[in-house]
């Protein structure tokens, strides 16, 4: 089981396209990638979850950790997700109030930026 | 179709996906619809992950015992576990964000029809029951 992580730049945002299953085995790879981005100075991050088949509390924990890191630099972390089964997990855990969740990467990347 | 299957896996991160696949496959065979199979996968993953993380932190490698029992109307997954019930302190961090453990508890409470965690001599047994 592999987790696909591709990073690209859209406007002022770094976009991480995630593919596969985010669980206790793969979540550390996502955590490392997000830490690396912040340490390189990317403070406005979009995590695209459209290619994610499975997400549990370990993945949520990594996203909350990354949010705290970018916030420490007055940055932002937003998500892209339209899949009902993934959105349901954010609703149950109350994280729809914590993360801006968008339908498309372009909508997420045109959101608030730390440089705005 | 009634099922009765037992699995034993090492308490290591790479085996949690194996349990998810096995249990999901049994559920489909028992006639569970896809939306409920997704709920079941998350709940089983949460219960196993809590054990794996606890085992790693404690430097233990006790195996996790998972058993699946089916009836014509329900499917029950029992996970034998050496993890104590979390205390309130574990549920929020210093910045007021929910901890992973709190999110896990919310998912388990919401996705499972009947959730029972009973203490045993070694830790506890988690029993997840889903209506078909």
Interface residues (C-beta under 8 A of the other chain):
Chain A: X1 X21 X23 X24 X25 X54 X56 X57 X58 X60 X61 X64 X67 X68 X85 X89 X92 X93 X94 X95 X98
Chain B: X13 X14 X16 X17 X20 X35 X38 X41 X42 X45 X46 X49 X52 X53 X95 X97 X98 X99 X100 X101 X103 X104 X106 X107 X110 X111
